[in-house]
């Protein structure tokens, strides 16, 4: 059994934006499509490219929160919906936090999924209710019998 990791990046255009851009509204809701290799899809997790910490003006303990950074820009709720090429739900819509990698190593600690892919074209749709857009990648874990061994 061969284990395949398929990466699908979300909002990667944000990496190239001018850092002074303040309007992210066009990145708060969208949908991307990609093909999942053949095999049994065991799960997925999301790796964020954004920092988890509150920006401060000074380093170390007791740092002062940057006054140009509002609390609402830290808060975020993003609904994620996964569908197959026929529009059928692969998971119920859920918050992005459900896809955060838990402890257990690279191949463990993921959101469990259970569907067979035959080079299935899937869509990942997101709607961010508040604050910052998502920026990162979904990693799908696929087990394939076609290992070419």
C-alpha positions as MATLAB code, in Angstrom:
seq = 'XXXXXXXXXXXXXXXXXXXXXXXXXXXXXXXXXXXXXXXXXXXXXXXXXXXXXXXXXXXXXXXXXXXXXXXXXXXXXXXXXXXXXXXXXXXXXXXXXXXXXXXXXXXXXXXXXXXXXXXXXXXXXXXXXXXXXXXXXXXXXXXXXXXXX';
ca = [
       0.000    0.000    0.000;
       1.461    3.305   -1.111;
       0.600    6.523    0.748;
       0.231    9.654   -1.408;
       0.051   13.225   -0.124;
      -1.759   15.617   -2.485;
      -1.375   19.365   -1.811;
      -3.976   21.919   -2.906;
      -3.117   25.555   -2.219;
      -5.763   28.110   -1.255;
      -5.475   31.872   -1.905;
      -1.811   31.597   -2.899;
      -2.199   34.917   -4.753;
      -2.084   36.613   -1.340;
       1.593   35.680   -1.073;
       2.360   38.040   -3.949;
       0.220   40.987   -2.812;
       1.585   44.304   -1.658;
       1.655   44.105    2.176;
      -0.096   47.487    2.396;
      -3.263   46.097    0.793;
      -6.074   46.244    3.370;
      -9.070   44.996    1.347;
      -9.179   41.196    1.275;
     -12.869   40.885    0.450;
     -12.282   39.069   -2.852;
     -10.366   36.328   -0.958;
     -12.997   35.659    1.718;
     -15.203   33.445   -0.440;
     -14.204   31.292   -3.392;
     -13.886   27.782   -4.755;
     -10.992   25.846   -6.271;
     -10.933   22.598   -8.216;
      -8.233   19.966   -8.455;
      -7.834   16.259   -9.128;
      -7.209   13.741   -6.344;
      -5.093   10.745   -7.458;
      -6.674    7.287   -7.547;
      -6.917    5.497   -4.247;
      -8.712    5.526   -0.913;
      -8.822    9.065    0.516;
      -8.192    8.638    4.232;
      -8.187   12.254    5.338;
      -7.039   15.828    4.946;
      -5.553   18.628    6.981;
      -4.912   22.318    6.446;
      -1.544   24.011    6.861;
      -1.938   27.757    7.306;
       0.714   30.110    5.946;
      -0.455   32.795    8.416;
       1.068   33.197   11.896;
      -0.941   32.057   14.919;
       0.345   34.794   17.197;
      -0.922   38.311   17.811;
       1.507   40.824   16.293;
       3.335   42.868   18.931;
       5.532   45.934   18.858;
       8.139   44.397   21.165;
       9.390   40.848   21.495;
       9.292   38.670   24.583;
       6.721   38.446   27.330;
       4.517   41.444   27.889;
       4.810   42.651   24.296;
       2.450   45.465   23.420;
      -0.175   44.494   20.825;
       0.334   46.439   17.631;
      -2.386   49.159   17.670;
      -2.748   48.936   13.861;
      -3.942   45.343   14.211;
      -7.589   45.048   15.252;
      -9.046   42.133   17.180;
     -11.572   41.501   14.413;
      -8.706   40.821   12.023;
      -7.529   38.051   14.372;
     -10.916   36.374   14.641;
     -11.979   34.109   11.858;
     -14.667   31.599   11.035;
     -14.368   29.919    7.667;
     -16.824   27.297    6.443;
     -15.195   24.641    4.244;
     -17.212   22.471    1.858;
     -15.742   19.544   -0.096;
     -17.647   18.214   -3.113;
     -16.982   15.646   -5.808;
     -17.263   16.370   -9.541;
     -21.005   15.567   -9.471;
     -21.634   18.155   -6.736;
     -22.148   15.597   -3.961;
     -20.866   16.555   -0.514;
     -17.774   14.634    0.596;
     -18.051   16.176    4.074;
     -20.609   18.297    5.824;
     -19.666   21.993    5.739;
     -17.452   22.676    8.750;
     -15.078   25.282   10.130;
     -11.463   25.341    8.934;
     -10.367   24.526   12.503;
     -11.726   21.014   11.953;
      -8.948   20.560    9.379;
      -6.105   21.727   11.641;
      -3.458   19.070   12.049;
      -3.645   17.369   15.423;
      -0.724   15.669   17.144;
       0.595   12.390   15.863;
       3.019   13.020   13.033;
       2.754   13.778    9.349;
       0.441   10.906    8.447;
      -1.711   11.078   11.593;
      -3.847   13.729   13.247;
      -5.847   14.664   10.150;
      -9.589   15.125    9.545;
     -10.786   11.676    8.635;
     -12.400   11.240    5.239;
     -13.504    8.023    3.621;
     -14.071    7.946   -0.106;
     -12.639    6.204   -3.143;
     -11.047    8.370   -5.815;
     -10.474    7.393   -9.432;
      -8.617   10.564  -10.343;
     -11.625   12.351   -8.861;
     -12.033   16.036   -9.547;
     -13.033   17.745   -6.305;
     -13.915   21.264   -5.296;
     -12.991   23.027   -2.099;
     -15.281   25.954   -1.376;
     -14.806   28.401    1.470;
     -16.690   31.278    2.999;
     -14.945   33.383    5.624;
     -17.479   35.057    7.880;
     -15.099   37.424    9.676;
     -11.652   38.910    9.550;
      -8.760   37.393    7.733;
      -8.938   35.186    4.640;
      -7.524   31.684    4.743;
      -4.114   31.235    3.166;
      -2.387   27.877    3.031;
      -2.771   24.375    1.685;
      -4.946   21.349    2.156;
      -3.019   18.080    2.263;
      -5.007   14.982    1.311;
      -3.798   11.540    2.425;
      -4.529    8.835   -0.145;
      -3.734    5.138    0.088;
      -3.194    3.519   -3.289;
      -2.773   -0.117   -4.301;
      -1.068    1.058   -7.484;
       2.372    1.530   -5.977;
       4.413    0.423   -9.005;
       6.527   -1.815   -6.745;
];
